[in-house]
Amino acid sequence: HKKGVFPMDAGGVMDPEVAKMVSWEPVVWKAGDIFIFDDYAPHYSEPNKSNRSRRTLYLVFQRASAGGPTRAEYNVLKRALNPPEGKVADLDKLKPPNGIFYRD
């Protein structure tokens, strides 16, 4: 698309009203297929209504000179911003989308 970055909330989720105006194209994959795209590319999936789990693997690459967090620092930030025991700690204090991957 050529409309720039769509409006998102602090967690990187597209505004639902904007999402309704997008012409979504379904993509069907077979087991073992991969799909590579930039995380800012508009995308979504329907809720999983099956009795099987849906798995996703996120790989992130950046130059070492970018000064991003180490794996240990990332894990601390991830746990602080999205603890596995419950809801996100404080939605008002979340960094911008992908904020834990890039330093200001």
C-alpha positions as protocol buffer text, in pm:
chain_id: "A"
residue {
  index: 1
  type: HIS
  ca { x: 0 y: 0 z: 0 }
}
residue {
  index: 2
  type: LYS
  ca { x: 107 y: 361 z: -36 }
}
residue {
  index: 3
  type: LYS
  ca { x: -69 y: 523 z: 260 }
}
residue {
  index: 4
  type: GLY
  ca { x: 215 y: 513 z: 510 }
}
residue {
  index: 5
  type: VAL
  ca { x: 192 y: 348 z: 852 }
}
residue {
  index: 6
  type: PHE
  ca { x: -165 y: 290 z: 965 }
}
residue {
  index: 7
  type: PRO
  ca { x: -273 y: 422 z: 1308 }
}
residue {
  index: 8
  type: MET
  ca { x: -187 y: 171 z: 1584 }
}
residue {
  index: 9
  type: ASP
  ca { x: -227 y: 143 z: 1958 }
}
residue {
  index: 10
  type: ALA
  ca { x: 71 y: 117 z: 2195 }
}
residue {
  index: 11
  type: GLY
  ca { x: 90 y: -259 z: 2136 }
}
residue {
  index: 12
  type: GLY
  ca { x: 118 y: -220 z: 1758 }
}
residue {
  index: 13
  type: VAL
  ca { x: -241 y: -325 z: 1684 }
}
residue {
  index: 14
  type: MET
  ca { x: -406 y: -148 z: 1391 }
}
residue {
  index: 15
  type: ASP
  ca { x: -706 y: 71 z: 1472 }
}
residue {
  index: 16
  type: PRO
  ca { x: -1014 y: -154 z: 1423 }
}
residue {
  index: 17
  type: GLU
  ca { x: -1197 y: 113 z: 1221 }
}
residue {
  index: 18
  type: VAL
  ca { x: -901 y: 141 z: 982 }
}
residue {
  index: 19
  type: ALA
  ca { x: -876 y: -240 z: 958 }
}
residue {
  index: 20
  type: LYS
  ca { x: -1238 y: -253 z: 837 }
}
residue {
  index: 21
  type: MET
  ca { x: -1145 y: -30 z: 541 }
}
residue {
  index: 22
  type: VAL
  ca { x: -851 y: -246 z: 427 }
}
residue {
  index: 23
  type: SER
  ca { x: -906 y: -490 z: 141 }
}
residue {
  index: 24
  type: TRP
  ca { x: -752 y: -803 z: 298 }
}
residue {
  index: 25
  type: GLU
  ca { x: -623 y: -1083 z: 75 }
}
residue {
  index: 26
  type: PRO
  ca { x: -634 y: -1430 z: 234 }
}
residue {
  index: 27
  type: VAL
  ca { x: -318 y: -1641 z: 220 }
}
residue {
  index: 28
  type: VAL
  ca { x: -349 y: -2016 z: 273 }
}
residue {
  index: 29
  type: TRP
  ca { x: -41 y: -2213 z: 375 }
}
residue {
  index: 30
  type: LYS
  ca { x: 38 y: -2578 z: 394 }
}
residue {
  index: 31
  type: ALA
  ca { x: 222 y: -2735 z: 686 }
}
residue {
  index: 32
  type: GLY
  ca { x: 590 y: -2646 z: 655 }
}
residue {
  index: 33
  type: ASP
  ca { x: 536 y: -2329 z: 448 }
}
residue {
  index: 34
  type: ILE
  ca { x: 701 y: -2005 z: 556 }
}
residue {
  index: 35
  type: PHE
  ca { x: 598 y: -1647 z: 494 }
}
residue {
  index: 36
  type: ILE
  ca { x: 846 y: -1364 z: 544 }
}
residue {
  index: 37
  type: PHE
  ca { x: 735 y: -1003 z: 577 }
}
residue {
  index: 38
  type: ASP
  ca { x: 821 y: -681 z: 755 }
}
residue {
  index: 39
  type: ASP
  ca { x: 637 y: -647 z: 1084 }
}
residue {
  index: 40
  type: TYR
  ca { x: 495 y: -312 z: 971 }
}
residue {
  index: 41
  type: ALA
  ca { x: 319 y: -482 z: 677 }
}
residue {
  index: 42
  type: PRO
  ca { x: -53 y: -485 z: 758 }
}
residue {
  index: 43
  type: HIS
  ca { x: -146 y: -840 z: 859 }
}
residue {
  index: 44
  type: TYR
  ca { x: -379 y: -1032 z: 1087 }
}
residue {
  index: 45
  type: SER
  ca { x: -524 y: -1375 z: 1143 }
}
residue {
  index: 46
  type: GLU
  ca { x: -868 y: -1496 z: 1239 }
}
residue {
  index: 47
  type: PRO
  ca { x: -909 y: -1643 z: 1588 }
}
residue {
  index: 48
  type: ASN
  ca { x: -796 y: -2004 z: 1614 }
}
residue {
  index: 49
  type: LYS
  ca { x: -1120 y: -2199 z: 1662 }
}
residue {
  index: 50
  type: SER
  ca { x: -962 y: -2542 z: 1623 }
}
residue {
  index: 51
  type: ASN
  ca { x: -847 y: -2770 z: 1904 }
}
residue {
  index: 52
  type: ARG
  ca { x: -488 y: -2749 z: 1772 }
}
residue {
  index: 53
  type: SER
  ca { x: -233 y: -2487 z: 1870 }
}
residue {
  index: 54
  type: ARG
  ca { x: -109 y: -2229 z: 1621 }
}
residue {
  index: 55
  type: ARG
  ca { x: 264 y: -2171 z: 1627 }
}
residue {
  index: 56
  type: THR
  ca { x: 461 y: -1868 z: 1514 }
}
residue {
  index: 57
  type: LEU
  ca { x: 834 y: -1808 z: 1510 }
}
residue {
  index: 58
  type: TYR
  ca { x: 964 y: -1451 z: 1507 }
}
residue {
  index: 59
  type: LEU
  ca { x: 1319 y: -1393 z: 1388 }
}
residue {
  index: 60
  type: VAL
  ca { x: 1463 y: -1046 z: 1429 }
}
residue {
  index: 61
  type: PHE
  ca { x: 1778 y: -923 z: 1262 }
}
residue {
  index: 62
  type: GLN
  ca { x: 1968 y: -598 z: 1303 }
}
residue {
  index: 63
  type: ARG
  ca { x: 2322 y: -472 z: 1274 }
}
residue {
  index: 64
  type: ALA
  ca { x: 2535 y: -502 z: 1587 }
}
residue {
  index: 65
  type: SER
  ca { x: 2618 y: -133 z: 1539 }
}
residue {
  index: 66
  type: ALA
  ca { x: 2249 y: -49 z: 1594 }
}
residue {
  index: 67
  type: GLY
  ca { x: 2312 y: -104 z: 1965 }
}
residue {
  index: 68
  type: GLY
  ca { x: 1999 y: -307 z: 2025 }
}
residue {
  index: 69
  type: PRO
  ca { x: 1951 y: -501 z: 2346 }
}
residue {
  index: 70
  type: THR
  ca { x: 2139 y: -820 z: 2413 }
}
residue {
  index: 71
  type: ARG
  ca { x: 1936 y: -1138 z: 2448 }
}
residue {
  index: 72
  type: ALA
  ca { x: 1947 y: -1104 z: 2828 }
}
residue {
  index: 73
  type: GLU
  ca { x: 1833 y: -739 z: 2811 }
}
residue {
  index: 74
  type: TYR
  ca { x: 1556 y: -831 z: 2567 }
}
residue {
  index: 75
  type: ASN
  ca { x: 1427 y: -1105 z: 2798 }
}
residue {
  index: 76
  type: VAL
  ca { x: 1417 y: -863 z: 3093 }
}
residue {
  index: 77
  type: LEU
  ca { x: 1227 y: -605 z: 2885 }
}
residue {
  index: 78
  type: LYS
  ca { x: 989 y: -864 z: 2742 }
}
residue {
  index: 79
  type: ARG
  ca { x: 901 y: -995 z: 3088 }
}
residue {
  index: 80
  type: ALA
  ca { x: 857 y: -642 z: 3225 }
}
residue {
  index: 81
  type: LEU
  ca { x: 629 y: -532 z: 2940 }
}
residue {
  index: 82
  type: ASN
  ca { x: 437 y: -855 z: 2894 }
}
residue {
  index: 83
  type: PRO
  ca { x: 461 y: -1081 z: 3199 }
}
residue {
  index: 84
  type: PRO
  ca { x: 349 y: -1438 z: 3129 }
}
residue {
  index: 85
  type: GLU
  ca { x: 150 y: -1453 z: 3452 }
}
residue {
  index: 86
  type: GLY
  ca { x: -110 y: -1200 z: 3351 }
}
residue {
  index: 87
  type: LYS
  ca { x: -201 y: -892 z: 3156 }
}
residue {
  index: 88
  type: VAL
  ca { x: 52 y: -645 z: 3021 }
}
residue {
  index: 89
  type: ALA
  ca { x: 192 y: -450 z: 3315 }
}
residue {
  index: 90
  type: ASP
  ca { x: 77 y: -99 z: 3214 }
}
residue {
  index: 91
  type: LEU
  ca { x: -60 y: -32 z: 2867 }
}
residue {
  index: 92
  type: ASP
  ca { x: 4 y: 342 z: 2905 }
}
residue {
  index: 93
  type: LYS
  ca { x: 376 y: 282 z: 2956 }
}
residue {
  index: 94
  type: LEU
  ca { x: 437 y: 45 z: 2665 }
}
residue {
  index: 95
  type: LYS
  ca { x: 704 y: 154 z: 2421 }
}
residue {
  index: 96
  type: PRO
  ca { x: 608 y: 214 z: 2056 }
}
residue {
  index: 97
  type: PRO
  ca { x: 569 y: -96 z: 1839 }
}
residue {
  index: 98
  type: ASN
  ca { x: 895 y: -288 z: 1838 }
}
residue {
  index: 99
  type: GLY
  ca { x: 1034 y: -50 z: 2098 }
}
residue {
  index: 100
  type: ILE
  ca { x: 1206 y: -334 z: 2278 }
}
residue {
  index: 101
  type: PHE
  ca { x: 1407 y: -412 z: 1966 }
}
residue {
  index: 102
  type: TYR
  ca { x: 1545 y: -64 z: 1910 }
}
residue {
  index: 103
  type: ARG
  ca { x: 1702 y: 187 z: 2142 }
}
residue {
  index: 104
  type: ASP
  ca { x: 1603 y: 554 z: 2128 }
}
